[in-house]
Amino acid sequence: MTTGEAAPPAAGASNGDDVLPLAPLARLEGRGQDLLVRIVTVACSDRVLSEEGSGGVMSMADELAGLVVRSAKALTFCDVYVLDEDERALEWSGPPVPLGEGDAGWVAAHGRTRHHADRRGVAVPVHSGHAVIAVIDVRSAGTVQADDVALVASLAELFAPVLSSCRRLRTAQEREHAAERFAERAVAAQEAERSRLSREIHDGIAQRLAGLGFHLSAAQRALPGHHPEAGAQILLARELCDLAAAETRAAIGGLRPPVLDDLGLSAALATLAREADLPGSALDITVTVEGELEDALPDHVQTALYRIAQEAVGNCLRHAAASCVDLLLEHDSDRVRLTVVDDGTGFSIHDVFAPGRRPDSYGLRGMAERAELLGGKVTITSRPGGGTTVEAAIPVPRTAPGR
């Protein structure tokens, strides 16, 4: 065994449960109540991970490092290294340390305490069960004292379950973020394919049908009057051509609304409002846009918000008997929010979403699913006689890809 190494802790070592072991607490009891209060304070601090990745674990690690220095007699510095998800390197405030490299990497690989070569520091493993999940590396101005080494070992046992919990939470969040990124890429790829198909249909089939209609009209005009049967057949062919053209336009709009490519989301919502405000209708629809994004919204985000607005406005026309509908599109720095409010009859949320109760809920569920695939959320508020509010909030990258 290398000089200065010690066997991994046995009695009192962390077993991976999220509770503080009793043995090290008993060993630290003689150091005063203030130390125990500081230990409990750090152990009970927030374990939620930050959006930047492993910030939550490192925040807890920094808290532990500060506690070690404040509680020791002669330690001047402390670093806490936390094993990454792949268990190949130690993470800390600097570059990752591969297992086996340096004092901290050696301790993580072997699970035993190791003194620095100059005897002014020591690296102590943090065990969870039989595995090393972190390393506490401390230094002092002179030779590190045995009392401080014992303190570090006791704190390592105490904080093993806390760091283990942080690591599990970090892993769960990273997997959740990976799933969200995958879903967003899948939706983006789907919308790109829809756009490609709509362009091909528009430039191919739709143009050919338009040309066919032109020639049928020309043939109808050129046909002599004494061929009524031929004229009737040409007229029928022209009607079928017009029907096919209308179905083609509907297919193009279903794949990706052309108005989004031509005008953008804000203008597309205004167009949606004008088309829904039918002649003779008492429905008043207003569209308000607040804020500006530095970059254009990604295509799939625009499409999702437009489809949600389309469904919400359609529900107002079909079911709400509303006289007023307000669409509000708000751009923040990191998200976009669409709110659709009507003064219609409203409905019971419980009744609509009860299993097997109302087929109307498919459209509402579809709105929610569109937002959730992009990491967003749809909130629906309604009550009988009190109108309905649909709010969709979707996060967008700080630097959104161009359209």
One Martini backbone bead per residue (centre of mass of N, CA, C, O) as a GRO file, in nm:
protein
  403
    1MET     BB    1   0.097   0.035   0.022
    2THR     BB    2   0.081   0.353   0.002
    3THR     BB    3   0.188   0.613   0.144
    4GLY     BB    4  -0.096   0.740   0.322
    5GLU     BB    5  -0.283   0.512   0.299
    6ALA     BB    6  -0.625   0.396   0.323
    7ALA     BB    7  -0.884   0.237   0.401
    8PRO     BB    8  -1.189   0.211   0.345
    9PRO     BB    9  -1.470   0.264   0.476
   10ALA     BB   10  -1.695   0.103   0.693
   11ALA     BB   11  -1.804   0.203   0.943
   12GLY     BB   12  -2.046   0.445   0.855
   13ALA     BB   13  -2.084   0.421   0.576
   14SER     BB   14  -2.228   0.479   0.295
   15ASN     BB   15  -2.537   0.321   0.150
   16GLY     BB   16  -2.708   0.545  -0.040
   17ASP     BB   17  -2.880   0.676   0.150
   18ASP     BB   18  -3.074   0.978   0.232
   19VAL     BB   19  -2.881   0.977   0.502
   20LEU     BB   20  -2.721   1.046   0.789
   21PRO     BB   21  -2.472   0.924   0.939
   22LEU     BB   22  -2.392   0.854   1.276
   23ALA     BB   23  -2.088   0.812   1.330
   24PRO     BB   24  -1.967   1.090   1.235
   25LEU     BB   25  -2.141   1.259   1.422
   26ALA     BB   26  -2.015   1.152   1.682
   27ARG     BB   27  -1.720   1.241   1.612
   28LEU     BB   28  -1.817   1.563   1.585
   29GLU     BB   29  -1.947   1.650   1.859
   30GLY     BB   30  -1.679   1.771   2.000
   31ARG     BB   31  -1.662   2.038   1.799
   32GLY     BB   32  -1.951   2.140   1.812
   33GLN     BB   33  -2.256   2.281   1.729
   34ASP     BB   34  -2.184   2.458   1.483
   35LEU     BB   35  -2.096   2.231   1.294
   36LEU     BB   36  -2.366   2.076   1.288
   37VAL     BB   37  -2.529   2.310   1.171
   38ARG     BB   38  -2.369   2.336   0.907
   39ILE     BB   39  -2.421   2.052   0.806
   40VAL     BB   40  -2.730   2.065   0.795
   41THR     BB   41  -2.752   2.310   0.607
   42VAL     BB   42  -2.610   2.180   0.362
   43ALA     BB   43  -2.782   1.916   0.347
   44CYS     BB   44  -3.062   2.107   0.312
   45SER     BB   45  -3.003   2.216   0.059
   46ASP     BB   46  -3.032   2.275  -0.258
   47ARG     BB   47  -3.061   2.010  -0.531
   48VAL     BB   48  -3.118   2.163  -0.773
   49LEU     BB   49  -3.057   2.185  -1.095
   50SER     BB   50  -2.925   2.352  -1.335
   51GLU     BB   51  -2.947   2.449  -1.676
   52GLU     BB   52  -2.623   2.406  -1.725
   53GLY     BB   53  -2.635   2.112  -1.569
   54SER     BB   54  -2.401   2.049  -1.306
   55GLY     BB   55  -2.451   2.289  -1.100
   56GLY     BB   56  -2.581   2.149  -0.852
   57VAL     BB   57  -2.350   1.968  -0.770
   58MET     BB   58  -2.131   2.192  -0.756
   59SER     BB   59  -2.275   2.357  -0.544
   60MET     BB   60  -2.263   2.144  -0.325
   61ALA     BB   61  -1.955   2.110  -0.339
   62ASP     BB   62  -1.889   2.402  -0.256
   63GLU     BB   63  -2.024   2.388   0.019
   64LEU     BB   64  -1.842   2.163   0.126
   65ALA     BB   65  -1.572   2.305   0.090
   66GLY     BB   66  -1.631   2.540   0.281
   67LEU     BB   67  -1.684   2.366   0.534
   68VAL     BB   68  -1.407   2.238   0.559
   69VAL     BB   69  -1.239   2.498   0.599
   70ARG     BB   70  -1.405   2.618   0.843
   71SER     BB   71  -1.365   2.346   1.032
   72ALA     BB   72  -1.076   2.352   1.028
   73LYS     BB   73  -0.756   2.425   1.148
   74ALA     BB   74  -0.531   2.417   0.863
   75LEU     BB   75  -0.704   2.468   0.617
   76THR     BB   76  -0.695   2.650   0.289
   77PHE     BB   77  -0.806   2.420   0.085
   78CYS     BB   78  -1.085   2.306  -0.139
   79ASP     BB   79  -1.180   2.021  -0.338
   80VAL     BB   80  -1.466   1.895  -0.527
   81TYR     BB   81  -1.512   1.584  -0.682
   82VAL     BB   82  -1.736   1.465  -0.939
   83LEU     BB   83  -1.876   1.208  -1.079
   84ASP     BB   84  -1.973   1.126  -1.369
   85GLU     BB   85  -2.205   0.954  -1.550
   86ASP     BB   86  -1.972   0.767  -1.695
   87GLU     BB   87  -1.728   0.717  -1.497
   88ARG     BB   88  -1.442   0.883  -1.622
   89ALA     BB   89  -1.476   1.155  -1.453
   90LEU     BB   90  -1.400   1.459  -1.287
   91GLU     BB   91  -1.589   1.720  -1.152
   92TRP     BB   92  -1.534   2.075  -1.163
   93SER     BB   93  -1.428   2.404  -1.203
   94GLY     BB   94  -1.254   2.260  -1.396
   95PRO     BB   95  -1.121   2.041  -1.569
   96PRO     BB   96  -1.153   1.733  -1.627
   97VAL     BB   97  -1.070   1.429  -1.441
   98PRO     BB   98  -0.933   1.154  -1.503
   99LEU     BB   99  -0.910   0.849  -1.422
  100GLY     BB  100  -0.584   0.822  -1.254
  101GLU     BB  101  -0.530   1.130  -1.242
  102GLY     BB  102  -0.378   1.217  -1.004
  103ASP     BB  103  -0.489   1.222  -0.693
  104ALA     BB  104  -0.796   1.223  -0.749
  105GLY     BB  105  -0.798   1.001  -0.972
  106TRP     BB  106  -0.673   0.778  -0.797
  107VAL     BB  107  -0.888   0.769  -0.575
  108ALA     BB  108  -1.128   0.707  -0.763
  109ALA     BB  109  -1.000   0.432  -0.870
  110HIS     BB  110  -0.922   0.302  -0.559
  111GLY     BB  111  -1.068   0.411  -0.282
  112ARG     BB  112  -0.823   0.580  -0.148
  113THR     BB  113  -0.631   0.744   0.050
  114ARG     BB  114  -0.415   1.040  -0.040
  115HIS     BB  115  -0.119   1.184  -0.023
  116HIS     BB  116   0.074   1.418  -0.090
  117ALA     BB  117   0.403   1.449  -0.161
  118ASP     BB  118   0.431   1.714   0.047
  119ARG     BB  119   0.213   1.671   0.290
  120ARG     BB  120  -0.008   1.929   0.232
  121GLY     BB  121  -0.208   1.695   0.141
  122VAL     BB  122  -0.542   1.540   0.069
  123ALA     BB  123  -0.723   1.256  -0.062
  124VAL     BB  124  -1.079   1.181  -0.035
  125PRO     BB  125  -1.317   0.956  -0.042
  126VAL     BB  126  -1.656   0.911  -0.169
  127HIS     BB  127  -1.896   0.688  -0.059
  128SER     BB  128  -2.137   0.459  -0.230
  129GLY     BB  129  -2.098   0.204  -0.090
  130HIS     BB  130  -1.856   0.066  -0.321
  131ALA     BB  131  -1.853   0.350  -0.446
  132VAL     BB  132  -1.712   0.624  -0.609
  133ILE     BB  133  -1.840   0.977  -0.631
  134ALA     BB  134  -1.597   1.130  -0.479
  135VAL     BB  135  -1.352   1.402  -0.406
  136ILE     BB  136  -1.150   1.523  -0.137
  137ASP     BB  137  -0.932   1.811  -0.171
  138VAL     BB  138  -0.665   1.911   0.044
  139ARG     BB  139  -0.498   2.206   0.194
  140SER     BB  140  -0.192   2.336   0.344
  141ALA     BB  141   0.072   2.518   0.456
  142GLY     BB  142   0.144   2.252   0.582
  143THR     BB  143   0.127   1.986   0.736
  144VAL     BB  144  -0.114   1.779   0.757
  145GLN     BB  145  -0.345   1.710   0.987
  146ALA     BB  146  -0.496   1.449   1.143
  147ASP     BB  147  -0.758   1.595   1.230
  148ASP     BB  148  -0.829   1.693   0.940
  149VAL     BB  149  -0.849   1.418   0.809
  150ALA     BB  150  -1.077   1.316   0.991
  151LEU     BB  151  -1.280   1.533   0.915
  152VAL     BB  152  -1.297   1.472   0.614
  153ALA     BB  153  -1.391   1.179   0.645
  154SER     BB  154  -1.654   1.245   0.796
  155LEU     BB  155  -1.774   1.435   0.579
  156ALA     BB  156  -1.778   1.225   0.355
  157GLU     BB  157  -1.990   1.043   0.492
  158LEU     BB  158  -2.215   1.255   0.527
  159PHE     BB  159  -2.219   1.348   0.201
  160ALA     BB  160  -2.279   1.102   0.028
  161PRO     BB  161  -2.597   1.107   0.004
  162VAL     BB  162  -2.614   1.393  -0.115
  163LEU     BB  163  -2.440   1.352  -0.371
  164SER     BB  164  -2.600   1.112  -0.475
  165SER     BB  165  -2.864   1.266  -0.515
  166CYS     BB  166  -2.750   1.474  -0.714
  167ARG     BB  167  -2.663   1.274  -0.932
  168ARG     BB  168  -2.943   1.155  -0.989
  169LEU     BB  169  -3.074   1.423  -1.068
  170ARG     BB  170  -2.885   1.491  -1.298
  171THR     BB  171  -2.940   1.242  -1.470
  172ALA     BB  172  -3.243   1.287  -1.504
  173GLN     BB  173  -3.220   1.569  -1.639
  174GLU     BB  174  -3.039   1.493  -1.878
  175ARG     BB  175  -3.241   1.290  -1.996
  176GLU     BB  176  -3.472   1.489  -2.031
  177HIS     BB  177  -3.320   1.684  -2.219
  178ALA     BB  178  -3.257   1.475  -2.436
  179ALA     BB  179  -3.553   1.415  -2.502
  180GLU     BB  180  -3.627   1.704  -2.584
  181ARG     BB  181  -3.420   1.731  -2.813
  182PHE     BB  182  -3.523   1.496  -2.979
  183ALA     BB  183  -3.812   1.598  -3.018
  184GLU     BB  184  -3.732   1.862  -3.157
  185ARG     BB  185  -3.582   1.734  -3.396
  186ALA     BB  186  -3.823   1.569  -3.497
  187VAL     BB  187  -4.010   1.808  -3.553
  188ALA     BB  188  -3.821   1.959  -3.744
  189ALA     BB  189  -3.803   1.730  -3.953
  190GLN     BB  190  -4.104   1.713  -4.009
  191GLU     BB  191  -4.139   2.008  -4.109
  192ALA     BB  192  -3.936   1.990  -4.339
  193GLU     BB  193  -4.090   1.769  -4.493
  194ARG     BB  194  -4.353   1.923  -4.523
  195SER     BB  195  -4.235   2.157  -4.684
  196ARG     BB  196  -4.132   1.990  -4.921
  197LEU     BB  197  -4.405   1.869  -5.005
  198SER     BB  198  -4.557   2.136  -5.049
  199ARG     BB  199  -4.372   2.239  -5.274
  200GLU     BB  200  -4.406   2.003  -5.470
  201ILE     BB  201  -4.712   2.028  -5.501
  202HIS     BB  202  -4.721   2.323  -5.591
  203ASP     BB  203  -4.504   2.289  -5.836
  204GLY     BB  204  -4.664   2.045  -5.956
  205ILE     BB  205  -4.967   1.954  -5.932
  206ALA     BB  206  -5.095   2.239  -5.913
  207GLN     BB  207  -4.986   2.343  -6.188
  208ARG     BB  208  -5.113   2.121  -6.366
  209LEU     BB  209  -5.406   2.179  -6.288
  210ALA     BB  210  -5.409   2.466  -6.391
  211GLY     BB  211  -5.342   2.392  -6.684
  212LEU     BB  212  -5.582   2.203  -6.729
  213GLY     BB  213  -5.802   2.414  -6.680
  214PHE     BB  214  -5.723   2.599  -6.911
  215HIS     BB  215  -5.764   2.391  -7.143
  216LEU     BB  216  -6.060   2.325  -7.084
  217SER     BB  217  -6.165   2.609  -7.132
  218ALA     BB  218  -6.065   2.629  -7.423
  219ALA     BB  219  -6.223   2.381  -7.528
  220GLN     BB  220  -6.504   2.488  -7.457
  221ARG     BB  221  -6.488   2.744  -7.642
  222ALA     BB  222  -6.409   2.575  -7.917
  223LEU     BB  223  -6.664   2.426  -7.916
  224PRO     BB  224  -6.909   2.339  -8.090
  225GLY     BB  225  -7.259   2.361  -8.049
  226HIS     BB  226  -7.313   2.054  -8.187
  227HIS     BB  227  -7.159   1.929  -7.896
  228PRO     BB  228  -7.309   1.863  -7.609
  229GLU     BB  229  -7.168   1.610  -7.494
  230ALA     BB  230  -6.880   1.719  -7.498
  231GLY     BB  231  -6.940   1.966  -7.324
  232ALA     BB  232  -7.027   1.806  -7.072
  233GLN     BB  233  -6.753   1.659  -7.031
  234ILE     BB  234  -6.580   1.911  -6.998
  235LEU     BB  235  -6.730   2.024  -6.757
  236LEU     BB  236  -6.678   1.784  -6.571
  237ALA     BB  237  -6.369   1.799  -6.588
  238ARG     BB  238  -6.352   2.084  -6.468
  239GLU     BB  239  -6.477   2.017  -6.193
  240LEU     BB  240  -6.267   1.801  -6.115
  241CYS     BB  241  -6.025   1.991  -6.130
  242ASP     BB  242  -6.119   2.191  -5.912
  243LEU     BB  243  -6.137   1.982  -5.687
  244ALA     BB  244  -5.839   1.892  -5.695
  245ALA     BB  245  -5.725   2.175  -5.636
  246ALA     BB  246  -5.859   2.211  -5.359
  247GLU     BB  247  -5.732   1.957  -5.229
  248THR     BB  248  -5.441   2.051  -5.272
  249ARG     BB  249  -5.455   2.307  -5.101
  250ALA     BB  250  -5.531   2.158  -4.840
  251ALA     BB  251  -5.275   1.983  -4.827
  252ILE     BB  252  -5.077   2.216  -4.809
  253GLY     BB  253  -5.201   2.340  -4.549
  254GLY     BB  254  -5.158   2.079  -4.376
  255LEU     BB  255  -4.851   2.065  -4.392
  256ARG     BB  256  -4.810   2.394  -4.459
  257PRO     BB  257  -4.875   2.707  -4.415
  258PRO     BB  258  -4.807   2.948  -4.644
  259VAL     BB  259  -4.835   3.203  -4.462
  260LEU     BB  260  -4.575   3.154  -4.299
  261ASP     BB  261  -4.370   3.190  -4.535
  262ASP     BB  262  -4.483   3.472  -4.636
  263LEU     BB  263  -4.538   3.633  -4.327
  264GLY     BB  264  -4.554   3.488  -4.069
  265LEU     BB  265  -4.693   3.459  -3.761
  266SER     BB  266  -4.832   3.730  -3.709
  267ALA     BB  267  -4.975   3.748  -3.990
  268ALA     BB  268  -5.112   3.470  -3.975
  269LEU     BB  269  -5.300   3.542  -3.740
  270ALA     BB  270  -5.444   3.772  -3.885
  271THR     BB  271  -5.554   3.592  -4.112
  272LEU     BB  272  -5.713   3.401  -3.932
  273ALA     BB  273  -5.904   3.620  -3.824
  274ARG     BB  274  -6.028   3.706  -4.098
  275GLU     BB  275  -6.136   3.422  -4.182
  276ALA     BB  276  -6.321   3.389  -3.917
  277ASP     BB  277  -6.457   3.667  -4.001
  278LEU     BB  278  -6.748   3.640  -4.110
  279PRO     BB  279  -7.000   3.731  -4.285
  280GLY     BB  280  -7.242   3.824  -4.041
  281SER     BB  281  -7.068   3.807  -3.799
  282ALA     BB  282  -7.034   3.870  -3.437
  283LEU     BB  283  -6.737   3.812  -3.441
  284ASP     BB  284  -6.454   3.938  -3.252
  285ILE     BB  285  -6.113   3.964  -3.372
  286THR     BB  286  -5.799   3.993  -3.201
  287VAL     BB  287  -5.451   4.102  -3.254
  288THR     BB  288  -5.156   4.073  -3.041
  289VAL     BB  289  -4.816   4.207  -3.032
  290GLU     BB  290  -4.537   4.133  -2.812
  291GLY     BB  291  -4.246   4.186  -2.877
  292GLU     BB  292  -3.900   4.076  -2.964
  293LEU     BB  293  -3.701   3.880  -3.149
  294GLU     BB  294  -3.384   3.852  -3.262
  295ASP     BB  295  -3.501   3.597  -3.394
  296ALA     BB  296  -3.641   3.378  -3.571
  297LEU     BB  297  -3.854   3.144  -3.557
  298PRO     BB  298  -3.884   2.838  -3.578
  299ASP     BB  299  -4.078   2.657  -3.778
  300HIS     BB  300  -4.199   2.454  -3.562
  301VAL     BB  301  -4.299   2.678  -3.372
  302GLN     BB  302  -4.486   2.828  -3.560
  303THR     BB  303  -4.667   2.590  -3.632
  304ALA     BB  304  -4.764   2.520  -3.348
  305LEU     BB  305  -4.895   2.796  -3.282
  306TYR     BB  306  -5.085   2.805  -3.524
  307ARG     BB  307  -5.241   2.541  -3.459
  308ILE     BB  308  -5.341   2.630  -3.184
  309ALA     BB  309  -5.496   2.877  -3.282
  310GLN     BB  310  -5.675   2.728  -3.483
  311GLU     BB  311  -5.815   2.546  -3.272
  312ALA     BB  312  -5.921   2.766  -3.082
  313VAL     BB  313  -6.089   2.922  -3.290
  314GLY     BB  314  -6.257   2.680  -3.384
  315ASN     BB  315  -6.392   2.632  -3.108
  316CYS     BB  316  -6.536   2.904  -3.099
  317LEU     BB  317  -6.712   2.854  -3.357
  318ARG     BB  318  -6.839   2.566  -3.272
  319HIS     BB  319  -6.897   2.608  -2.928
  320ALA     BB  320  -6.895   2.905  -2.773
  321ALA     BB  321  -7.063   3.155  -2.865
  322ALA     BB  322  -6.891   3.399  -2.933
  323SER     BB  323  -6.807   3.766  -2.957
  324CYS     BB  324  -6.503   3.740  -2.835
  325VAL     BB  325  -6.153   3.737  -2.952
  326ASP     BB  326  -5.821   3.701  -2.808
  327LEU     BB  327  -5.492   3.749  -2.943
  328LEU     BB  328  -5.174   3.673  -2.781
  329LEU     BB  329  -4.833   3.763  -2.867
  330GLU     BB  330  -4.536   3.674  -2.680
  331HIS     BB  331  -4.201   3.800  -2.657
  332ASP     BB  332  -3.923   3.663  -2.527
  333SER     BB  333  -3.596   3.570  -2.478
  334ASP     BB  334  -3.690   3.232  -2.417
  335ARG     BB  335  -3.999   3.281  -2.514
  336VAL     BB  336  -4.333   3.190  -2.628
  337ARG     BB  337  -4.669   3.339  -2.611
  338LEU     BB  338  -5.007   3.207  -2.633
  339THR     BB  339  -5.329   3.379  -2.618
  340VAL     BB  340  -5.674   3.259  -2.588
  341VAL     BB  341  -5.973   3.461  -2.560
  342ASP     BB  342  -6.312   3.405  -2.452
  343ASP     BB  343  -6.687   3.484  -2.412
  344GLY     BB  344  -6.818   3.220  -2.383
  345THR     BB  345  -6.969   2.935  -2.243
  346GLY     BB  346  -6.792   2.718  -2.187
  347PHE     BB  347  -6.654   2.462  -1.954
  348SER     BB  348  -6.585   2.150  -1.818
  349ILE     BB  349  -6.291   2.012  -1.760
  350HIS     BB  350  -6.372   1.742  -1.634
  351ASP     BB  351  -6.573   1.649  -1.856
  352VAL     BB  352  -6.390   1.660  -2.110
  353PHE     BB  353  -6.142   1.474  -1.969
  354ALA     BB  354  -6.305   1.245  -1.936
  355PRO     BB  355  -6.329   0.927  -1.991
  356GLY     BB  356  -6.541   0.899  -2.269
  357ARG     BB  357  -6.711   1.177  -2.290
  358ARG     BB  358  -6.545   1.369  -2.513
  359PRO     BB  359  -6.437   1.433  -2.842
  360ASP     BB  360  -6.332   1.733  -2.809
  361SER     BB  361  -6.053   1.666  -2.659
  362TYR     BB  362  -5.861   1.612  -2.895
  363GLY     BB  363  -5.787   1.906  -2.962
  364LEU     BB  364  -5.674   1.976  -2.682
  365ARG     BB  365  -5.460   1.754  -2.673
  366GLY     BB  366  -5.311   1.842  -2.929
  367MET     BB  367  -5.208   2.109  -2.819
  368ALA     BB  368  -5.043   1.990  -2.586
  369GLU     BB  369  -4.858   1.804  -2.757
  370ARG     BB  370  -4.719   2.019  -2.925
  371ALA     BB  371  -4.585   2.163  -2.685
  372GLU     BB  372  -4.441   1.920  -2.540
  373LEU     BB  373  -4.246   1.846  -2.780
  374LEU     BB  374  -4.109   2.154  -2.715
  375GLY     BB  375  -4.117   2.199  -2.388
  376GLY     BB  376  -4.403   2.284  -2.329
  377LYS     BB  377  -4.729   2.450  -2.251
  378VAL     BB  378  -5.080   2.391  -2.187
  379THR     BB  379  -5.340   2.613  -2.069
  380ILE     BB  380  -5.674   2.547  -1.945
  381THR     BB  381  -5.947   2.781  -1.894
  382SER     BB  382  -6.274   2.697  -1.749
  383ARG     BB  383  -6.636   2.773  -1.739
  384PRO     BB  384  -6.952   2.781  -1.715
  385GLY     BB  385  -7.013   3.101  -1.853
  386GLY     BB  386  -6.674   3.201  -1.849
  387GLY     BB  387  -6.517   3.103  -2.064
  388THR     BB  388  -6.190   3.087  -2.244
  389THR     BB  389  -5.841   2.982  -2.182
  390VAL     BB  390  -5.547   2.972  -2.394
  391GLU     BB  391  -5.211   2.868  -2.301
  392ALA     BB  392  -4.897   2.896  -2.479
  393ALA     BB  393  -4.565   2.773  -2.391
  394ILE     BB  394  -4.247   2.820  -2.565
  395PRO     BB  395  -3.934   2.743  -2.594
  396VAL     BB  396  -3.635   2.919  -2.702
  397PRO     BB  397  -3.358   2.975  -2.833
  398ARG     BB  398  -3.131   3.223  -2.819
  399THR     BB  399  -3.038   3.097  -3.105
  400ALA     BB  400  -3.222   3.091  -3.365
  401PRO     BB  401  -3.292   2.945  -3.637
  402GLY     BB  402  -3.336   2.993  -3.947
  403ARG     BB  403  -3.589   2.992  -4.198
   0.00000   0.00000   0.00000
